[in-house]
Amino acid sequence: MAVILRHGLSGEHAKVILSRTIQLLEWGKQDVHKTPEANA
């Protein structure tokens, strides 16, 4: 949120950034579950 406010992004830009951040977090979470050494 601080980044959005600091850079004065529009509501639409904020939505895009948050959506992509969520997608990256979900992708990372799935990738961790597929990697055996990550579960050790």
C-alpha positions in Angstrom: 0.0 0.0 0.0 2.9 2.4 0.8 4.2 1.9 -2.7 0.9 2.7 -4.3 0.4 5.8 -2.2 4.0 7.0 -2.6 3.9 6.8 -6.4 0.4 8.2 -6.7 -1.0 5.2 -8.7 -4.5 5.2 -9.9 -7.1 2.8 -8.5 -6.9 0.7 -11.7 -3.1 0.5 -11.6 -3.3 -0.5 -7.9 -5.7 -3.3 -8.8 -3.4 -4.6 -11.5 -0.3 -4.5 -9.2 -2.2 -6.3 -6.4 -3.6 -8.9 -8.8 -0.2 -9.7 -10.2 1.3 -9.8 -6.7 -1.3 -12.3 -5.7 -0.7 -14.4 -8.8 3.1 -14.5 -8.1 2.4 -15.5 -4.5 0.1 -18.3 -5.6 2.6 -19.5 -8.2 5.4 -19.5 -5.6 3.2 -21.4 -3.2 2.4 -24.1 -5.8 6.1 -24.3 -6.8 7.2 -24.9 -3.1 4.8 -27.8 -2.8 6.2 -29.4 -6.0 9.8 -29.1 -4.7 10.7 -32.1 -2.4 13.7 -30.3 -0.8 11.5 -27.4 0.2 9.4 -29.7 2.3 12.3 -31.1 4.2 
